[in-house]
């Protein structure tokens, strides 16, 4: 098309130039024609449109003291009950919208964008996660409350208590005792919706779970499932002494005897206190000896003893993840998944080997 437009020889006609390049003259003329000015189409008024006096009557009614704070639906119904019809509900809304009078006027809280918590722990005593779970009692509708704090990196239970109710003062005392017991330096970030005053005294900032989001604190939820799915879990407790009597040996087993699936089958205490290297060396030596005796039983080559993960994350986001390191301690909640025992036989064997059997009522009696 540009070739035809650039032809300056008067002896070459437009027809000949178009034929030479295989271009239609209509296409050439359409492309080179200046654009037509835009035309504004005048919409014909609808014959059903309300007149100016009728529209003013609607506004006068809606502005009246009786109806000034009522929506059109209410006004329409009240007037219709009095035998008065001005217009349909939609027409009333349309008349008000033309004057900008159909906006929201109620004092409502705007939607709040909650930030997704994202943290990373690379060693023990960097991130802690805590939560409260209810323990059913023999009295219907009455529950005890177990407060549990877990070190995220090692899943080690650093503090716990049982109380008859949820109370910020109980939680504050538990946090203060746990921080003092483990010598945590100031710089904590507590994942919680409470304890603001306590955190300030400990030099800690806060990290919040999002409302109605269960997996922001999934590590604690997984630990509670481990607790309540024990074969000897009483189900119903007689009181605080009974609950404490059962939880104390359970948490001792969880810390020192539970081969945690999320820690490459190391115990939380081995990871928390830095004994992984020694235990890993013993495991690797046993695997090497087994491979030397029967190499054909290992088709994939020499076996390697697994190690716990070097990083544990809360909602890992590449752009928003906050690494936590050095002497800073952060208390937070995070997702984790423990592999449940899949059969009743495995559960029974697990209980017999790992958790001492206790009589639920006897454990509640003072020694």
C-alpha positions as CSV (number, residue, x, y, z in Angstrom):
1,X,0.0,0.0,0.0
2,X,2.9,2.3,0.8
3,X,4.4,1.6,-2.6
4,X,1.2,2.8,-4.4
5,X,1.1,6.0,-2.3
6,X,4.8,6.7,-3.0
7,X,4.4,6.5,-6.9
8,X,5.1,10.0,-8.2
9,X,5.2,9.3,-11.9
10,X,2.1,10.9,-13.5
11,X,2.1,8.4,-16.3
12,X,1.4,5.5,-13.9
13,X,-2.2,5.5,-12.9
14,X,-3.6,4.4,-9.5
15,X,-5.3,1.5,-11.3
16,X,-2.0,0.2,-12.8
17,X,-0.2,0.6,-9.6
18,X,-2.8,-1.4,-7.7
19,X,-2.8,-4.1,-10.3
20,X,1.0,-4.3,-10.1
21,X,1.1,-4.9,-6.4
22,X,-2.1,-6.9,-6.2
23,X,-4.0,-4.4,-4.2
24,X,-7.7,-3.5,-4.4
25,X,-8.4,0.2,-5.1
26,X,-11.2,0.1,-2.5
27,X,-8.7,-1.0,0.2
28,X,-6.3,1.8,-0.9
29,X,-9.0,4.5,-0.7
30,X,-10.4,3.2,2.6
31,X,-7.0,3.2,4.2
32,X,-6.1,6.7,2.9
33,X,-9.4,8.3,3.7
34,X,-9.4,10.6,6.7
35,X,-11.4,9.3,9.7
36,X,-14.9,10.6,9.9
37,X,-15.7,12.8,12.9
38,X,-17.4,11.0,15.7
39,X,-21.1,11.2,15.8
40,X,-23.0,11.5,19.1
41,X,-26.2,9.4,18.9
42,X,-29.1,11.1,20.6
43,X,-31.0,8.6,22.6
44,X,-34.7,9.0,22.2
45,X,-36.4,9.5,25.6
46,X,-38.4,6.5,26.7
47,X,-42.1,7.1,26.6
48,X,-42.3,5.5,30.0
49,X,-39.9,8.0,31.6
50,X,-41.1,9.9,34.6
51,X,-41.8,13.5,34.1
52,X,-39.8,16.2,36.0
53,X,-42.7,16.8,38.4
54,X,-42.9,13.1,39.2
55,X,-39.1,12.8,39.8
56,X,-39.3,15.8,42.1
57,X,-42.1,14.2,44.0
58,X,-40.0,11.2,44.6
59,X,-37.1,13.4,45.8
60,X,-39.5,15.3,48.1
61,X,-40.7,12.1,49.7
62,X,-37.2,10.6,50.1
63,X,-36.0,13.9,51.7
64,X,-38.9,14.1,54.1
65,X,-38.1,13.7,57.8
66,X,-40.0,10.4,57.9
67,X,-38.1,8.7,55.2
68,X,-34.7,10.5,55.0
69,X,-32.9,7.6,56.7
70,X,-34.9,4.8,55.2
71,X,-34.0,2.8,52.1
72,X,-36.2,2.9,49.0
73,X,-37.5,-0.6,49.7
74,X,-38.9,0.5,53.1
75,X,-40.3,3.7,51.7
76,X,-42.0,1.9,48.7
77,X,-43.7,-0.6,51.1
78,X,-44.9,2.1,53.5
79,X,-46.3,4.3,50.8
80,X,-48.0,1.3,49.1
81,X,-49.6,0.3,52.3
82,X,-51.1,3.8,52.5
83,X,-52.4,3.5,49.0
84,X,-49.7,5.7,47.4
85,X,-47.6,4.6,44.4
86,X,-44.9,6.9,43.1
87,X,-42.6,4.5,41.1
88,X,-40.9,1.1,41.3
89,X,-38.2,0.5,43.8
90,X,-35.6,0.4,41.0
91,X,-36.8,3.7,39.6
92,X,-36.5,5.3,43.0
93,X,-32.9,4.1,43.3
94,X,-32.2,5.4,39.8
95,X,-33.6,8.9,40.6
96,X,-31.5,9.0,43.8
97,X,-28.4,7.7,41.9
98,X,-28.5,10.6,39.4
99,X,-28.0,13.0,42.4
100,X,-25.4,10.8,44.1
101,X,-27.7,10.0,47.0
102,X,-27.6,6.2,46.7
103,X,-24.3,5.6,48.4
104,X,-23.6,3.6,51.6
105,X,-24.3,5.8,54.6
106,X,-24.1,3.2,57.4
107,X,-21.1,3.3,59.7
108,X,-19.6,-0.1,58.7
109,X,-16.0,-1.3,59.2
110,X,-14.2,-1.6,55.9
111,X,-12.6,-5.0,55.0
112,X,-9.2,-5.3,56.5
113,X,-6.4,-6.9,54.5
114,X,-4.6,-9.2,57.0
115,X,-1.0,-9.9,56.3
116,X,0.0,-13.5,55.8
117,X,2.6,-14.3,58.5
118,X,5.8,-15.6,57.0
119,X,8.9,-16.5,59.1
120,X,11.9,-18.8,58.9
121,X,13.8,-20.5,61.7
122,X,17.3,-22.1,61.2
123,X,18.1,-23.1,64.7
124,X,16.5,-23.8,68.1
125,X,15.1,-20.9,70.2
126,X,14.5,-18.7,67.2
127,X,10.8,-19.3,66.7
128,X,8.3,-20.6,69.2
129,X,4.7,-21.5,68.5
130,X,2.0,-21.7,71.1
131,X,-1.7,-22.4,71.4
132,X,-4.4,-23.6,73.8
133,X,-6.4,-26.8,73.4
134,X,-9.4,-27.9,75.4
135,X,-9.4,-31.1,77.4
136,X,-12.8,-32.7,78.0
137,X,-13.8,-33.6,81.6
138,X,-16.3,-36.0,83.1
139,X,-18.7,-33.1,83.6
140,X,-20.6,-32.4,80.3
141,X,-19.8,-28.9,78.9
142,X,-16.8,-28.3,81.3
143,X,-13.3,-28.3,79.8
144,X,-9.8,-27.8,81.0
145,X,-7.3,-25.8,79.0
146,X,-3.8,-26.9,78.1
147,X,-1.4,-24.1,77.2
148,X,1.6,-25.5,75.2
149,X,4.6,-23.6,73.8
150,X,6.7,-25.5,71.1
151,X,10.1,-24.6,69.7
152,X,9.4,-24.5,65.9
153,X,12.7,-25.7,64.7
154,X,12.9,-28.8,66.9
155,X,9.2,-29.3,68.0
156,X,10.5,-29.3,71.6
157,X,7.9,-28.4,74.2
158,X,9.5,-25.6,76.0
159,X,6.6,-24.9,78.4
160,X,3.1,-26.1,79.2
161,X,0.4,-25.7,81.9
162,X,-3.2,-26.8,82.6
163,X,-5.8,-24.3,83.8
164,X,-9.5,-24.3,84.3
165,X,-10.0,-21.3,81.9
166,X,-8.3,-19.3,79.2
167,X,-6.7,-16.4,80.9
168,X,-4.1,-13.9,79.6
169,X,-2.5,-13.8,83.1
170,X,-1.9,-17.6,83.0
171,X,-0.4,-17.3,79.6
172,X,1.8,-14.4,80.6
173,X,3.2,-16.3,83.5
174,X,3.9,-19.3,81.4
175,X,5.7,-17.2,78.8
176,X,7.7,-15.4,81.4
177,X,8.8,-18.7,83.1
178,X,9.6,-20.3,79.7
179,X,11.7,-17.4,78.5
180,X,13.6,-17.2,81.8
181,X,14.1,-21.0,82.0
182,X,15.7,-21.1,78.5
183,X,17.6,-17.9,78.8
184,X,16.0,-16.2,75.7
185,X,17.4,-12.8,74.9
186,X,15.1,-9.8,74.1
187,X,14.0,-9.8,70.5
188,X,11.0,-12.2,70.6
189,X,8.2,-12.1,68.1
190,X,5.1,-13.8,69.6
191,X,2.5,-15.2,67.2
192,X,-0.7,-14.4,69.1
193,X,-3.7,-12.2,69.5
194,X,-3.0,-11.4,73.1
195,X,-0.3,-10.8,75.7
196,X,0.6,-7.4,74.3
197,X,1.6,-6.0,77.7
198,X,3.7,-9.0,78.5
199,X,5.5,-8.9,75.2
200,X,6.4,-5.3,75.7
201,X,8.0,-6.1,79.1
202,X,10.0,-9.0,77.4
203,X,11.2,-6.7,74.6
204,X,9.1,-8.7,72.1
205,X,7.1,-7.8,69.1
206,X,4.0,-9.6,67.8
207,X,3.0,-11.7,64.8
208,X,-0.6,-12.4,64.3
209,X,-2.5,-15.4,62.9
210,X,-5.2,-14.3,60.3
211,X,-8.8,-14.7,61.5
212,X,-10.5,-17.9,60.4
213,X,-7.2,-19.3,59.0
214,X,-6.3,-22.6,60.6
215,X,-3.0,-23.3,59.0
216,X,-1.2,-20.2,60.3
217,X,-0.7,-22.2,63.6
218,X,-0.6,-25.7,62.2
219,X,2.5,-26.8,64.1
220,X,0.7,-26.5,67.4
221,X,-2.4,-28.1,65.9
222,X,-0.3,-31.1,64.7
223,X,1.2,-31.5,68.2
224,X,-2.3,-31.4,69.8
225,X,-3.4,-34.2,67.4
226,X,-0.3,-36.2,68.4
227,X,-1.4,-35.7,72.0
228,X,-5.0,-36.6,71.7
229,X,-4.4,-39.6,69.4
230,X,-2.2,-41.4,71.9
231,X,-3.7,-44.9,72.6
232,X,-3.8,-44.3,76.3
233,X,-5.3,-40.8,76.1
234,X,-8.0,-40.7,78.7
235,X,-10.5,-38.8,76.7
236,X,-12.2,-37.5,79.8
237,X,-10.3,-36.0,82.7
238,X,-11.5,-36.0,86.3
239,X,-9.8,-32.6,87.0
240,X,-6.7,-30.5,86.8
241,X,-4.6,-33.0,88.8
242,X,-5.6,-35.9,86.5
243,X,-4.7,-33.8,83.4
244,X,-1.3,-32.8,84.8
245,X,-0.6,-36.3,85.8
246,X,-1.2,-37.5,82.3
247,X,0.4,-34.6,80.4
248,X,3.7,-34.6,82.4
249,X,4.9,-38.1,81.2
250,X,3.4,-37.5,77.7
251,X,5.5,-34.3,77.2
252,X,8.6,-36.1,78.6
253,X,8.0,-38.8,76.0
254,X,7.3,-36.3,73.3
255,X,10.6,-34.4,73.9
256,X,12.9,-37.3,74.6
257,X,11.3,-40.4,73.1
258,X,9.2,-39.4,70.1
259,X,11.0,-40.2,66.8
260,X,9.4,-37.3,65.0
261,X,8.6,-37.8,61.3
262,X,9.2,-34.1,60.6
263,X,12.7,-34.3,62.0
264,X,14.0,-37.3,60.0
265,X,13.0,-39.5,63.0
266,X,15.1,-37.7,65.5
267,X,13.6,-36.7,68.8
268,X,12.8,-33.1,69.5
269,X,15.4,-33.0,72.4
270,X,18.1,-34.3,70.1
271,X,17.5,-31.4,67.7
272,X,16.8,-28.8,70.4
273,X,20.0,-29.5,72.4
274,X,22.2,-30.0,69.3
275,X,22.8,-33.8,69.6
276,X,21.9,-34.5,66.0
277,X,25.5,-35.0,64.8
278,X,26.3,-37.6,67.3
279,X,23.1,-39.6,66.8
280,X,23.5,-39.3,63.0
281,X,27.0,-40.7,63.2
282,X,25.7,-43.8,65.0
283,X,22.9,-44.3,62.5
284,X,25.2,-43.8,59.6
285,X,27.7,-46.3,61.0
286,X,24.9,-48.9,61.4
287,X,23.8,-48.4,57.8
288,X,27.4,-48.7,56.5
289,X,27.8,-51.9,58.4
290,X,24.5,-53.3,57.0
291,X,25.6,-52.3,53.5
292,X,29.0,-54.0,53.9
293,X,27.3,-57.3,54.9
294,X,24.6,-57.3,52.2
295,X,25.2,-54.7,49.5
296,X,22.8,-56.5,47.2
297,X,19.9,-55.5,49.5
298,X,20.5,-51.8,48.7
299,X,19.9,-51.5,44.9
300,X,20.3,-47.7,45.1
301,X,23.8,-47.8,46.5
302,X,25.1,-47.1,50.0
303,X,22.3,-45.8,52.3
304,X,22.5,-42.4,53.8
305,X,21.1,-41.5,57.2
306,X,18.6,-38.7,56.9
307,X,19.1,-35.3,58.6
308,X,16.4,-32.9,60.0
309,X,15.6,-29.9,57.7
310,X,18.0,-27.0,58.1
311,X,15.1,-24.5,57.8
312,X,11.6,-24.5,59.0
313,X,9.1,-22.0,57.6
314,X,5.9,-20.3,58.5
315,X,4.0,-19.9,55.2
316,X,7.1,-19.6,53.1
317,X,6.9,-16.8,50.6
318,X,10.0,-16.0,48.5
319,X,9.3,-12.3,48.5
320,X,8.0,-12.0,52.0
321,X,9.8,-14.6,54.1
322,X,11.6,-13.1,57.1
323,X,14.7,-15.1,58.1
324,X,15.2,-15.3,61.9
325,X,18.8,-15.8,63.1
326,X,21.5,-14.9,65.6
327,X,20.5,-14.4,69.2
328,X,17.0,-13.3,68.4
329,X,14.2,-15.5,69.7
330,X,10.9,-15.5,67.9
331,X,7.8,-17.2,69.1
332,X,5.5,-18.1,66.2
333,X,3.0,-20.5,64.8
334,X,3.7,-22.6,61.7
335,X,2.3,-25.4,59.5
336,X,3.7,-28.9,59.9
337,X,2.4,-32.4,59.2
338,X,3.2,-35.4,61.3
339,X,2.7,-38.9,59.8
340,X,0.0,-40.6,61.8
341,X,0.1,-44.3,62.7
342,X,-2.0,-46.1,60.2
343,X,-3.2,-49.2,62.0
344,X,-4.4,-50.2,65.4
345,X,-1.5,-52.7,65.6
346,X,1.1,-50.1,65.0
347,X,-0.6,-47.7,67.5
348,X,-0.6,-50.4,70.2
349,X,3.1,-51.3,69.5
350,X,3.9,-47.6,69.6
351,X,2.2,-47.1,72.9
352,X,3.8,-50.1,74.5
353,X,7.3,-49.1,73.4
354,X,7.1,-45.3,73.9
355,X,4.4,-44.3,76.3
356,X,4.0,-45.9,79.7
357,X,0.5,-47.1,80.5
358,X,-1.3,-45.2,83.2
359,X,-4.5,-45.7,85.0
360,X,-6.6,-42.5,84.3
361,X,-8.0,-42.4,87.8
362,X,-4.8,-43.4,89.6
363,X,-2.8,-40.7,88.0
364,X,-5.2,-38.1,89.5
365,X,-4.5,-39.3,93.1
366,X,-1.7,-37.6,95.0
367,X,1.3,-39.8,95.6
